[in-house]
Amino acid sequence: MKRTWKLGACMLVVSFIGRATAAGADDATLALVQRAYDRTLRAPGVRSIELSVHRAGRLVSRRAFDVAYRRDAGGAQSLMRFTAPSYLRGDALLVVETPSGVSDVWLYQADERRPRRVGSTQRADAFYGTDLSFEELEHQRFAEWRLARQADDPGCGCAVVEAVPQRDSQYGRIRLWIDRSRDAVARIDFYRGAEMAPMKRLTVAFEEVTEAQGFLWIRRMRIEQIGRDAWTDVETSRMEIDPALSPELFSAAVLERESDDLYELAARHVALDAAP
C-alpha cells in the first residue's frame, strides 16, 4: 500500500461520475472535465470518511465509514463499510459498474445478515439520513450525459459545464464549476427536471490543498439542499492512494465480512495478487 495521508481529504462522491466520453461534447470540454474529476474525486485506494448531518443549524447525527475505490478499462468499483455509530458498524455497500455503464448497487445490513440489491426506484432515496442519495454513489459515465460548455464564471475563475443525463435519473441536469488554476471540481449544482433553480449543491473547500501522485486532497466538502436549512459536511481523516487494489476485493463475499478492517483487507489482496 502507498503512504497514508491523514489530511481530511474530501473524496466521498467517490466515483460520482466516471469516464468523460460523452458523444457530442468537444474534446477540450471532455479533457477539462476528465482531469478535474480525476484529480479531485477519483483517486484509487482506501479512505476513511465522516459525514456530519445538520438540520436547522444543528448537528443531528454522524456517520463514519471506510471506502475502497478502484477503476480500470472495464469500469469502476467501490466498497464502503460503516465504522460508526455502533449500530451501523458492519453495514456495507458495494457498487460495481457493468460493461453497459449501469451501476449495480448492493447493500448489506448486519442485522439482516444478507445483501440486497438497491433497485432503480430507490436511487433517489437519502443515503442513511444524509443529504446524499444512492444515485450520487453510483459510477455514472459521461457517455450517458450530454455535455455543453457554458460561460465561464469570472467571480471564481471557474469554467462551467452543463451535463444532461440520457438515462433515468432524479436530476434533469447538473452544472459543474471547474477551478482552472487547480484543475479541480469546485462546485456541482443538481437540478430537478426543468427547474431553473438547483435543488442541491456540492461545494468543495480548497483550504490547505495538498497534491500527491497527481491527485488533490482537500479537507472538506459540503452537500446542501437549496432552500432548506439542511446540509451534510464530508471530511476524510485518512487516505491511502493505491492504484493496485485487487478487483477481488469488490465482491459479495467481502461485502459480508463485517469484522475485517478494510485497509488490512485491501493490503492482503494486493499481497496475494503480487505473489508468484
C-alpha positions as CSV (number, residue, x, y, z in Angstrom):
1,M,0.0,0.0,0.0
2,K,1.1,3.6,-0.6
3,R,1.9,6.2,2.0
4,T,-1.0,7.1,4.4
5,W,-2.3,10.7,4.0
6,K,-4.1,11.9,7.1
7,L,-5.4,15.1,5.7
8,G,-9.2,15.1,5.8
9,A,-9.5,14.9,2.1
10,C,-12.9,15.2,0.6
11,M,-13.4,12.2,-1.6
12,L,-16.9,10.9,-0.9
13,V,-18.7,11.2,-4.1
14,V,-16.0,8.6,-4.7
15,S,-16.9,7.9,-8.1
16,F,-20.0,10.0,-8.7
17,I,-19.4,10.5,-12.4
18,G,-16.9,8.3,-14.3
19,R,-15.3,8.4,-17.7
20,A,-15.8,11.6,-19.7
21,T,-16.5,10.2,-23.1
22,A,-19.8,11.8,-24.0
23,A,-20.7,11.9,-27.6
24,G,-21.4,15.4,-28.9
25,A,-19.1,17.2,-26.5
26,D,-15.9,18.7,-27.9
27,D,-12.6,17.2,-26.9
28,A,-11.4,20.2,-24.9
29,T,-14.6,20.1,-22.7
30,L,-14.1,16.4,-22.2
31,A,-10.5,16.8,-21.3
32,L,-11.3,19.6,-18.9
33,V,-13.9,17.6,-17.0
34,Q,-11.9,14.4,-17.0
35,R,-8.9,15.9,-15.5
36,A,-10.8,17.8,-12.9
37,Y,-12.7,14.7,-11.8
38,D,-9.6,12.5,-11.8
39,R,-7.7,15.0,-9.6
40,T,-10.5,15.9,-7.2
41,L,-12.8,12.9,-6.8
42,R,-11.3,9.7,-8.3
43,A,-8.2,8.7,-6.5
44,P,-7.8,4.9,-6.3
45,G,-7.2,3.5,-2.8
46,V,-8.8,3.3,0.6
47,R,-10.1,6.3,2.7
48,S,-11.9,7.0,6.0
49,I,-14.8,9.4,5.8
50,E,-17.1,11.1,8.3
51,L,-20.5,12.6,7.4
52,S,-21.9,15.2,9.8
53,V,-25.6,15.8,9.2
54,H,-27.1,19.2,10.1
55,R,-30.7,20.3,10.4
56,A,-31.8,23.8,11.2
57,G,-28.3,24.8,12.1
58,R,-27.8,21.9,14.5
59,L,-25.7,18.8,14.2
60,V,-28.1,15.8,14.4
61,S,-26.0,12.8,13.5
62,R,-22.7,11.5,12.4
63,R,-21.9,8.6,10.1
64,A,-18.4,7.2,9.6
65,F,-17.2,4.6,7.1
66,D,-14.1,3.3,5.2
67,V,-14.4,3.0,1.4
68,A,-12.2,1.4,-1.2
69,Y,-12.3,2.5,-4.8
70,R,-10.6,1.3,-8.0
71,R,-11.1,1.6,-11.7
72,D,-9.8,0.1,-14.9
73,A,-10.7,0.0,-18.5
74,G,-13.8,-2.1,-17.7
75,G,-15.3,0.3,-15.2
76,A,-15.2,1.3,-11.5
77,Q,-15.9,-0.4,-8.3
78,S,-16.3,0.8,-4.7
79,L,-16.8,-1.0,-1.4
80,M,-18.0,1.0,1.6
81,R,-18.2,-0.3,5.2
82,F,-19.6,1.7,8.2
83,T,-17.4,2.1,11.3
84,A,-19.7,4.4,13.4
85,P,-22.1,4.7,15.0
86,S,-22.0,1.3,16.7
87,Y,-25.5,0.3,15.5
88,L,-24.3,0.7,11.8
89,R,-21.0,-1.0,12.3
90,G,-20.7,-3.8,9.7
91,D,-23.3,-2.4,7.3
92,A,-21.7,-2.2,3.8
93,L,-22.4,-1.0,0.3
94,L,-20.9,-2.4,-2.9
95,V,-21.1,-0.5,-6.2
96,V,-19.9,-2.2,-9.4
97,E,-20.1,-0.6,-12.8
98,T,-21.3,-3.1,-15.5
99,P,-19.9,-3.2,-19.1
100,S,-23.0,-1.3,-20.2
101,G,-22.2,1.6,-17.9
102,V,-25.1,0.9,-15.4
103,S,-24.1,0.5,-11.8
104,D,-25.2,-2.5,-9.7
105,V,-25.6,-1.4,-6.1
106,W,-25.7,-4.0,-3.2
107,L,-26.5,-3.1,0.4
108,Y,-25.5,-5.4,3.3
109,Q,-27.1,-4.7,6.6
110,A,-25.6,-6.6,9.5
111,D,-28.9,-7.1,11.4
112,E,-30.4,-8.9,8.3
113,R,-27.2,-10.9,7.5
114,R,-27.8,-10.8,3.8
115,P,-27.1,-8.4,0.9
116,R,-29.9,-6.9,-1.1
117,R,-29.9,-5.1,-4.3
118,V,-30.7,-1.3,-4.3
119,G,-33.4,-1.0,-7.1
120,S,-33.8,1.8,-9.5
121,T,-36.8,3.1,-7.6
122,Q,-34.5,3.7,-4.5
123,R,-31.8,5.6,-6.3
124,A,-33.2,9.0,-5.1
125,D,-33.5,7.8,-1.5
126,A,-31.4,9.6,1.1
127,F,-28.3,7.6,2.0
128,Y,-28.6,6.8,5.7
129,G,-30.3,10.0,6.6
130,T,-27.7,12.3,4.9
131,D,-28.1,14.8,2.1
132,L,-26.5,12.3,-0.3
133,S,-28.7,9.9,-2.3
134,F,-27.8,6.4,-3.5
135,E,-27.6,7.9,-7.1
136,E,-24.6,10.1,-6.1
137,L,-22.7,6.9,-5.1
138,E,-23.2,5.2,-8.4
139,H,-20.5,5.0,-11.1
140,Q,-22.1,7.1,-13.8
141,R,-20.3,7.7,-17.1
142,F,-20.3,10.9,-19.1
143,A,-21.0,8.7,-22.1
144,E,-24.6,8.7,-20.7
145,W,-24.7,12.5,-20.3
146,R,-24.8,15.3,-22.8
147,L,-22.1,17.9,-22.1
148,A,-22.2,21.6,-23.0
149,R,-19.7,24.3,-22.1
150,Q,-21.3,27.4,-20.5
151,A,-19.9,30.9,-20.0
152,D,-17.0,31.0,-17.5
153,D,-17.7,32.3,-14.0
154,P,-15.3,35.3,-13.6
155,G,-16.1,35.6,-9.9
156,C,-14.2,32.4,-9.1
157,G,-12.1,31.9,-12.2
158,C,-14.1,28.7,-13.0
159,A,-15.1,27.0,-16.2
160,V,-18.7,25.9,-16.2
161,V,-20.0,22.8,-17.9
162,E,-23.6,21.6,-18.0
163,A,-24.4,17.8,-18.1
164,V,-27.8,16.4,-19.1
165,P,-28.5,12.7,-18.3
166,Q,-29.5,10.4,-21.2
167,R,-30.8,7.7,-18.9
168,D,-33.2,7.6,-16.0
169,S,-32.1,10.0,-13.2
170,Q,-33.7,12.1,-10.5
171,Y,-31.9,15.0,-12.0
172,G,-32.8,16.9,-15.2
173,R,-29.3,18.2,-15.4
174,I,-26.2,19.1,-13.3
175,R,-23.9,22.0,-13.6
176,L,-20.2,21.8,-12.8
177,W,-17.8,24.5,-11.8
178,I,-14.1,23.7,-12.5
179,D,-11.3,25.7,-10.9
180,R,-8.9,26.3,-13.8
181,S,-6.0,27.2,-11.6
182,R,-6.1,23.8,-9.8
183,D,-7.8,21.6,-12.5
184,A,-10.3,20.7,-9.8
185,V,-14.0,20.4,-9.3
186,A,-15.1,23.3,-7.2
187,R,-18.9,23.0,-7.2
188,I,-21.8,20.9,-8.6
189,D,-25.4,22.1,-8.8
190,F,-28.1,19.5,-9.1
191,Y,-31.4,20.4,-10.8
192,R,-34.7,18.5,-10.7
193,G,-36.5,18.2,-14.1
194,A,-36.7,21.5,-15.9
195,E,-36.5,23.7,-12.8
196,M,-34.3,26.8,-13.1
197,A,-33.0,26.8,-9.5
198,P,-30.9,23.9,-8.2
199,M,-32.3,21.5,-5.6
200,K,-28.9,20.5,-4.2
201,R,-25.3,21.8,-4.2
202,L,-22.0,20.2,-3.6
203,T,-19.2,22.6,-2.6
204,V,-15.5,21.7,-2.3
205,A,-13.3,23.6,0.2
206,F,-9.9,24.4,-1.1
207,E,-8.2,25.4,2.2
208,E,-4.9,23.6,2.8
209,V,-5.0,21.8,-0.5
210,T,-2.2,19.1,-0.8
211,E,-1.2,17.4,-4.0
212,A,0.0,13.8,-4.1
213,Q,0.7,11.5,-7.0
214,G,-1.3,13.8,-9.3
215,F,-4.4,14.0,-7.1
216,L,-5.6,16.9,-5.0
217,W,-6.5,16.1,-1.4
218,I,-8.9,18.5,0.2
219,R,-10.0,18.7,3.9
220,R,-13.8,19.1,3.5
221,M,-16.8,19.4,1.2
222,R,-20.4,20.1,1.8
223,I,-23.6,19.0,0.1
224,E,-26.7,21.1,0.9
225,Q,-30.3,21.2,0.0
226,I,-31.1,24.6,-1.5
227,G,-34.0,26.4,0.2
228,R,-33.8,24.2,3.3
229,D,-31.6,24.6,6.4
230,A,-30.2,21.2,5.7
231,W,-26.7,20.1,4.8
232,T,-24.1,17.3,5.3
233,D,-20.4,18.0,5.8
234,V,-18.0,15.5,4.5
235,E,-14.5,15.0,5.9
236,T,-11.9,12.4,5.2
237,S,-9.4,11.7,8.1
238,R,-7.2,9.0,6.4
239,M,-6.3,8.0,2.9
240,E,-4.0,5.6,1.2
241,I,-3.6,6.0,-2.5
242,D,-3.2,2.6,-4.2
243,P,-3.8,2.1,-7.9
244,A,-3.1,-1.7,-7.4
245,L,-6.2,-2.6,-5.4
246,S,-7.4,-6.0,-6.4
247,P,-10.7,-6.5,-8.2
248,E,-11.3,-9.5,-5.9
249,L,-11.8,-7.0,-3.0
250,F,-15.1,-5.9,-4.7
251,S,-17.3,-9.0,-4.2
252,A,-20.4,-10.1,-2.4
253,A,-18.3,-12.4,-0.2
254,V,-16.2,-9.4,1.0
255,L,-19.3,-7.3,1.4
256,E,-20.5,-9.7,4.2
257,R,-17.2,-9.8,6.1
258,E,-18.3,-7.4,8.9
259,S,-15.3,-7.6,11.2
260,D,-12.5,-7.1,8.6
261,D,-10.6,-3.8,8.6
262,L,-10.8,-2.6,5.0
263,Y,-7.3,-1.2,5.0
264,E,-5.9,-4.6,6.1
265,L,-8.2,-6.5,3.8
266,A,-7.1,-4.4,0.8
267,A,-3.4,-4.9,1.7
268,R,-3.9,-8.7,1.9
269,H,-5.5,-8.8,-1.5
270,V,-2.7,-6.7,-3.0
271,A,-0.1,-9.1,-1.5
272,L,-2.0,-12.1,-2.8
273,D,-2.1,-10.6,-6.3
274,A,1.6,-9.8,-6.2
275,A,2.6,-13.3,-5.1
276,P,4.3,-15.5,-7.7
